[in-house]
Amino acid sequence: MPLPKEYISFSQIRTYTNCPRQYFFSYIENIRTAINDKVFLGVVFHDAADYHLKKKIDGATPGKEETSEYFTGTFNKMAENTEVIWGDSKEKAFKRGLAFIKYFVVEIAPGIKPMMTEKEIECKLPNSEVKLKGIIDLVEEDFSLTDFKTTTAKWSKDRLNKSLLQMYIYKFLFEESIGGFIKELKFKIVYSKNATGIKHQEHSIPAGNADLKKMFEIINFAIDNIEKGYFYKNEGYICNFCDYKAICSRTEI
């Protein structure tokens, strides 16, 4: 079976690793589901942060109000065209997201010297015709690579460790496709459960610590099993949060 999108990505690998059956419903059957408001806000936040940083690359310094207006317009437009499961309410979700982007502009963006932002990159995997693809949030002038995250609470060390594969993939993609060597891998995490008390974390990992051998093992395992059509259930606590829980219980593959 060929890869459904004709390439592999971190999101595909993560989905397959979490549950091969979930991958089947999402990527093979292409069954679309509503997204929760936290995922939705993450998408809008990334778009607004990208807008702000691209302006900075062009020599402008957009203020809090300009970037907030962009966030508001993007939020409203996407909300009209996206099926979202709102938590408490759409209004509360909007206020939380707006507070996040204002915090980003004031507390985080001034210290960033962007060289490249929101760049889709692809290249072939070693000794393979399979393409690896990803979208890098930010590469700074000092060749540090950053990924932005929005969430409700501070990240644990376990959460950080589970996210390193994504950064290793982005490092490989940049160095193979753009050139130059990434020196540092960073996570910038903006978090709060509501529109007040916004904080952020920064985690930094020396890029030389990237375990590319392990990365290729995980990628190749996913590719090999997808091509062989192995879409078994990975039953456990994650089933309680799966968008395909109902259909999975009555489907045999």
C-alpha positions as a Markdown table, in Angstrom:
| # | Residue | x | y | z |
|---|---|---|---|---|
| 1 | Met | 0.0 | 0.0 | 0.0 |
| 2 | Pro | 1.5 | 3.4 | -1.0 |
| 3 | Leu | 1.6 | 6.2 | 1.6 |
| 4 | Pro | -1.8 | 8.0 | 1.4 |
| 5 | Lys | -0.2 | 11.5 | 1.0 |
| 6 | Glu | 2.8 | 10.3 | -0.9 |
| 7 | Tyr | 5.0 | 11.6 | 1.9 |
| 8 | Ile | 5.6 | 11.1 | 5.6 |
| 9 | Ser | 5.4 | 13.8 | 8.2 |
| 10 | Phe | 5.8 | 14.1 | 12.0 |
| 11 | Ser | 2.0 | 14.4 | 12.4 |
| 12 | Gln | 1.5 | 11.1 | 10.5 |
| 13 | Ile | 4.3 | 9.4 | 12.5 |
| 14 | Arg | 2.8 | 10.6 | 15.8 |
| 15 | Thr | -0.7 | 9.4 | 14.8 |
| 16 | Tyr | 0.5 | 6.0 | 13.7 |
| 17 | Thr | 2.7 | 5.6 | 16.9 |
| 18 | Asn | -0.3 | 6.5 | 19.1 |
| 19 | Cys | -2.6 | 4.1 | 17.3 |
| 20 | Pro | -2.4 | 2.6 | 13.8 |
| 21 | Arg | -6.2 | 2.3 | 13.7 |
| 22 | Gln | -6.5 | 6.0 | 14.3 |
| 23 | Tyr | -4.1 | 6.6 | 11.4 |
| 24 | Phe | -6.3 | 4.4 | 9.2 |
| 25 | Phe | -9.4 | 6.5 | 9.9 |
| 26 | Ser | -7.6 | 9.8 | 9.5 |
| 27 | Tyr | -5.2 | 9.2 | 6.6 |
| 28 | Ile | -6.5 | 6.2 | 4.7 |
| 29 | Glu | -10.2 | 6.7 | 5.0 |
| 30 | Asn | -9.8 | 10.5 | 5.3 |
| 31 | Ile | -12.6 | 10.8 | 7.8 |
| 32 | Arg | -12.7 | 14.4 | 9.0 |
| 33 | Thr | -13.8 | 15.2 | 12.6 |
| 34 | Ala | -14.4 | 18.4 | 14.5 |
| 35 | Ile | -11.3 | 19.9 | 16.3 |
| 36 | Asn | -11.3 | 21.1 | 19.9 |
| 37 | Asp | -10.9 | 24.8 | 20.7 |
| 38 | Lys | -7.3 | 24.3 | 22.0 |
| 39 | Val | -6.1 | 22.9 | 18.7 |
| 40 | Phe | -8.0 | 25.6 | 16.8 |
| 41 | Leu | -6.4 | 28.3 | 19.0 |
| 42 | Gly | -3.0 | 26.8 | 18.4 |
| 43 | Val | -3.5 | 27.1 | 14.6 |
| 44 | Val | -4.7 | 30.7 | 14.8 |
| 45 | Phe | -1.9 | 31.7 | 17.2 |
| 46 | His | 0.8 | 30.2 | 14.9 |
| 47 | Asp | -0.7 | 32.2 | 12.0 |
| 48 | Ala | -0.7 | 35.4 | 13.9 |
| 49 | Ala | 2.9 | 34.8 | 15.3 |
| 50 | Asp | 4.0 | 34.1 | 11.7 |
| 51 | Tyr | 2.5 | 37.4 | 10.5 |
| 52 | His | 4.3 | 39.3 | 13.2 |
| 53 | Leu | 7.7 | 37.7 | 12.6 |
| 54 | Lys | 7.5 | 38.0 | 8.8 |
| 55 | Lys | 6.9 | 41.7 | 9.2 |
| 56 | Lys | 9.9 | 41.8 | 11.4 |
| 57 | Ile | 12.0 | 40.1 | 8.8 |
| 58 | Asp | 10.9 | 42.7 | 6.3 |
| 59 | Gly | 12.1 | 45.5 | 8.6 |
| 60 | Ala | 8.8 | 46.5 | 10.2 |
| 61 | Thr | 7.9 | 46.2 | 13.9 |
| 62 | Pro | 4.2 | 45.5 | 14.2 |
| 63 | Gly | 2.8 | 46.5 | 17.5 |
| 64 | Lys | 0.4 | 44.7 | 19.8 |
| 65 | Glu | -2.7 | 46.2 | 18.3 |
| 66 | Glu | -1.8 | 45.4 | 14.7 |
| 67 | Thr | -1.0 | 41.8 | 15.5 |
| 68 | Ser | -4.1 | 41.5 | 17.7 |
| 69 | Glu | -6.2 | 42.8 | 14.8 |
| 70 | Tyr | -4.7 | 40.1 | 12.5 |
| 71 | Phe | -5.4 | 37.4 | 15.1 |
| 72 | Thr | -9.0 | 38.6 | 15.5 |
| 73 | Gly | -9.6 | 38.5 | 11.7 |
| 74 | Thr | -8.0 | 35.1 | 11.3 |
| 75 | Phe | -9.9 | 33.7 | 14.3 |
| 76 | Asn | -13.3 | 34.9 | 12.9 |
| 77 | Lys | -12.6 | 33.7 | 9.4 |
| 78 | Met | -11.4 | 30.3 | 10.4 |
| 79 | Ala | -14.3 | 29.8 | 12.9 |
| 80 | Glu | -16.8 | 30.3 | 10.1 |
| 81 | Asn | -15.2 | 27.6 | 8.0 |
| 82 | Thr | -14.1 | 25.1 | 10.7 |
| 83 | Glu | -16.1 | 22.7 | 12.8 |
| 84 | Val | -14.9 | 23.4 | 16.3 |
| 85 | Ile | -15.9 | 21.9 | 19.6 |
| 86 | Trp | -15.8 | 24.9 | 21.9 |
| 87 | Gly | -15.0 | 24.2 | 25.6 |
| 88 | Asp | -16.7 | 26.7 | 27.8 |
| 89 | Ser | -17.7 | 29.1 | 25.0 |
| 90 | Lys | -16.4 | 30.5 | 21.7 |
| 91 | Glu | -16.0 | 33.9 | 23.4 |
| 92 | Lys | -13.8 | 32.6 | 26.2 |
| 93 | Ala | -11.7 | 30.7 | 23.7 |
| 94 | Phe | -11.2 | 33.9 | 21.7 |
| 95 | Lys | -10.3 | 36.0 | 24.8 |
| 96 | Arg | -7.7 | 33.3 | 25.8 |
| 97 | Gly | -6.2 | 33.2 | 22.3 |
| 98 | Leu | -6.1 | 37.0 | 22.1 |
| 99 | Ala | -4.3 | 37.2 | 25.4 |
| 100 | Phe | -1.8 | 34.6 | 24.2 |
| 101 | Ile | -0.8 | 36.6 | 21.1 |
| 102 | Lys | -0.6 | 39.9 | 23.0 |
| 103 | Tyr | 1.7 | 38.2 | 25.5 |
| 104 | Phe | 3.8 | 36.8 | 22.6 |
| 105 | Val | 4.2 | 40.3 | 21.1 |
| 106 | Val | 5.3 | 41.9 | 24.3 |
| 107 | Glu | 7.2 | 39.2 | 26.2 |
| 108 | Ile | 8.6 | 36.8 | 23.5 |
| 109 | Ala | 8.9 | 38.4 | 20.1 |
| 110 | Pro | 11.3 | 41.3 | 21.0 |
| 111 | Gly | 14.0 | 38.8 | 21.8 |
| 112 | Ile | 13.6 | 36.9 | 18.5 |
| 113 | Lys | 15.8 | 37.6 | 15.5 |
| 114 | Pro | 14.0 | 35.7 | 12.8 |
| 115 | Met | 15.7 | 34.5 | 9.6 |
| 116 | Met | 12.9 | 32.1 | 8.4 |
| 117 | Thr | 9.4 | 31.5 | 9.6 |
| 118 | Glu | 6.6 | 29.0 | 8.8 |
| 119 | Lys | 8.5 | 27.3 | 6.1 |
| 120 | Glu | 7.3 | 24.1 | 4.5 |
| 121 | Ile | 10.3 | 21.9 | 3.7 |
| 122 | Glu | 10.7 | 18.5 | 2.2 |
| 123 | Cys | 13.4 | 16.1 | 1.2 |
| 124 | Lys | 13.9 | 12.4 | 0.5 |
| 125 | Leu | 14.9 | 10.1 | 3.3 |
| 126 | Pro | 18.3 | 8.5 | 3.0 |
| 127 | Asn | 18.4 | 5.4 | 0.7 |
| 128 | Ser | 14.7 | 5.9 | -0.1 |
| 129 | Glu | 12.3 | 7.5 | -2.5 |
| 130 | Val | 9.9 | 8.5 | 0.3 |
| 131 | Lys | 9.7 | 12.2 | 1.0 |
| 132 | Leu | 9.8 | 13.6 | 4.5 |
| 133 | Lys | 7.9 | 16.9 | 4.9 |
| 134 | Gly | 7.4 | 19.4 | 7.7 |
| 135 | Ile | 6.6 | 23.0 | 8.5 |
| 136 | Ile | 9.2 | 24.8 | 10.6 |
| 137 | Asp | 7.9 | 27.5 | 12.9 |
| 138 | Leu | 11.1 | 29.6 | 13.2 |
| 139 | Val | 14.8 | 29.6 | 12.4 |
| 140 | Glu | 16.7 | 32.5 | 13.9 |
| 141 | Glu | 19.8 | 34.3 | 12.6 |
| 142 | Asp | 22.0 | 32.3 | 15.1 |
| 143 | Phe | 20.7 | 29.1 | 13.5 |
| 144 | Ser | 18.6 | 28.1 | 16.4 |
| 145 | Leu | 15.3 | 26.3 | 15.5 |
| 146 | Thr | 12.2 | 27.0 | 17.5 |
| 147 | Asp | 8.8 | 25.5 | 17.7 |
| 148 | Phe | 5.9 | 27.4 | 19.4 |
| 149 | Lys | 3.3 | 25.6 | 21.5 |
| 150 | Thr | 0.1 | 26.9 | 23.2 |
| 151 | Thr | -1.3 | 24.9 | 26.1 |
| 152 | Thr | -3.2 | 25.1 | 29.3 |
| 153 | Ala | -0.4 | 24.1 | 31.7 |
| 154 | Lys | 3.4 | 24.1 | 32.1 |
| 155 | Trp | 5.1 | 21.2 | 30.2 |
| 156 | Ser | 6.6 | 18.3 | 32.2 |
| 157 | Lys | 9.9 | 16.7 | 31.3 |
| 158 | Asp | 8.1 | 13.7 | 30.0 |
| 159 | Arg | 6.0 | 15.9 | 27.6 |
| 160 | Leu | 9.3 | 17.5 | 26.4 |
| 161 | Asn | 11.0 | 14.2 | 25.8 |
| 162 | Lys | 8.0 | 13.0 | 23.8 |
| 163 | Ser | 8.2 | 16.1 | 21.5 |
| 164 | Leu | 11.9 | 15.8 | 20.7 |
| 165 | Leu | 11.3 | 13.6 | 17.6 |
| 166 | Gln | 9.5 | 16.6 | 15.9 |
| 167 | Met | 12.5 | 18.8 | 16.5 |
| 168 | Tyr | 15.0 | 16.2 | 15.2 |
| 169 | Ile | 12.9 | 15.9 | 12.0 |
| 170 | Tyr | 12.9 | 19.6 | 11.5 |
| 171 | Lys | 16.7 | 19.8 | 12.1 |
| 172 | Phe | 17.2 | 17.1 | 9.5 |
| 173 | Leu | 14.9 | 18.8 | 7.0 |
| 174 | Phe | 16.5 | 22.2 | 7.3 |
| 175 | Glu | 20.1 | 20.9 | 7.0 |
| 176 | Glu | 19.3 | 18.7 | 4.1 |
| 177 | Ser | 17.1 | 21.2 | 2.1 |
| 178 | Ile | 18.3 | 24.7 | 3.1 |
| 179 | Gly | 21.8 | 24.1 | 4.2 |
| 180 | Gly | 23.8 | 25.3 | 7.2 |
| 181 | Phe | 23.8 | 23.6 | 10.6 |
| 182 | Ile | 21.2 | 24.0 | 13.3 |
| 183 | Lys | 23.0 | 24.8 | 16.6 |
| 184 | Glu | 20.1 | 24.7 | 19.1 |
| 185 | Leu | 16.6 | 23.3 | 19.3 |
| 186 | Lys | 14.0 | 25.4 | 21.3 |
| 187 | Phe | 10.5 | 25.1 | 22.5 |
| 188 | Lys | 8.7 | 28.3 | 23.5 |
| 189 | Ile | 5.5 | 27.3 | 25.3 |
| 190 | Val | 2.8 | 29.9 | 26.1 |
| 191 | Tyr | 0.3 | 28.6 | 28.7 |
| 192 | Ser | -2.7 | 29.4 | 30.8 |
| 193 | Lys | -6.2 | 27.9 | 31.3 |
| 194 | Asn | -7.8 | 31.3 | 30.7 |
| 195 | Ala | -7.2 | 34.8 | 29.5 |
| 196 | Thr | -5.3 | 35.9 | 32.6 |
| 197 | Gly | -2.1 | 34.8 | 34.2 |
| 198 | Ile | -0.4 | 34.0 | 30.9 |
| 199 | Lys | 3.1 | 32.6 | 31.3 |
| 200 | His | 5.7 | 30.9 | 29.1 |
| 201 | Gln | 8.4 | 28.3 | 29.3 |
| 202 | Glu | 11.5 | 28.0 | 27.2 |
| 203 | His | 13.3 | 24.6 | 26.7 |
| 204 | Ser | 16.6 | 24.5 | 24.9 |
| 205 | Ile | 18.4 | 21.4 | 23.6 |
| 206 | Pro | 21.8 | 21.4 | 22.0 |
| 207 | Ala | 21.2 | 20.3 | 18.4 |
| 208 | Gly | 24.3 | 18.0 | 18.5 |
| 209 | Asn | 22.3 | 15.8 | 21.0 |
| 210 | Ala | 19.8 | 14.9 | 18.3 |
| 211 | Asp | 19.5 | 11.1 | 18.0 |
| 212 | Leu | 19.1 | 10.8 | 14.2 |
| 213 | Lys | 19.6 | 7.1 | 14.3 |
| 214 | Lys | 16.7 | 6.6 | 16.5 |
| 215 | Met | 14.7 | 9.1 | 14.5 |
| 216 | Phe | 15.2 | 7.1 | 11.3 |
| 217 | Glu | 14.3 | 3.9 | 13.1 |
| 218 | Ile | 10.9 | 5.4 | 14.2 |
| 219 | Ile | 10.2 | 6.9 | 10.7 |
| 220 | Asn | 11.1 | 3.7 | 8.9 |
| 221 | Phe | 9.0 | 1.6 | 11.3 |
| 222 | Ala | 5.9 | 3.7 | 10.6 |
| 223 | Ile | 6.5 | 3.7 | 6.8 |
| 224 | Asp | 7.1 | 0.0 | 6.6 |
| 225 | Asn | 3.9 | -0.8 | 8.7 |
| 226 | Ile | 1.7 | 1.6 | 6.8 |
| 227 | Glu | 2.9 | 0.2 | 3.4 |
| 228 | Lys | 2.1 | -3.4 | 4.8 |
| 229 | Gly | -1.3 | -2.3 | 5.8 |
| 230 | Tyr | -0.9 | -2.9 | 9.6 |
| 231 | Phe | -3.6 | -0.9 | 11.2 |
| 232 | Tyr | -4.3 | -2.7 | 14.5 |
| 233 | Lys | -5.9 | -1.1 | 17.6 |
| 234 | Asn | -3.7 | 0.3 | 20.3 |
| 235 | Glu | -6.2 | 0.1 | 23.0 |
| 236 | Gly | -5.7 | 2.0 | 26.2 |
| 237 | Tyr | -6.5 | 5.2 | 28.0 |
| 238 | Ile | -6.0 | 7.3 | 24.8 |
| 239 | Cys | -9.1 | 5.6 | 23.4 |
| 240 | Asn | -11.1 | 7.9 | 25.8 |
| 241 | Phe | -9.9 | 11.0 | 23.9 |
| 242 | Cys | -10.0 | 9.6 | 20.3 |
| 243 | Asp | -12.3 | 11.2 | 17.8 |
| 244 | Tyr | -12.9 | 7.8 | 16.2 |
| 245 | Lys | -13.9 | 6.0 | 19.3 |
| 246 | Ala | -17.4 | 5.2 | 18.2 |
| 247 | Ile | -16.6 | 4.1 | 14.7 |
| 248 | Cys | -13.6 | 2.1 | 15.8 |
| 249 | Ser | -15.7 | -0.1 | 18.2 |
| 250 | Arg | -17.8 | -1.3 | 15.2 |
| 251 | Thr | -15.1 | -1.5 | 12.6 |
| 252 | Glu | -12.9 | -4.5 | 11.7 |
| 253 | Ile | -9.9 | -4.2 | 9.4 |
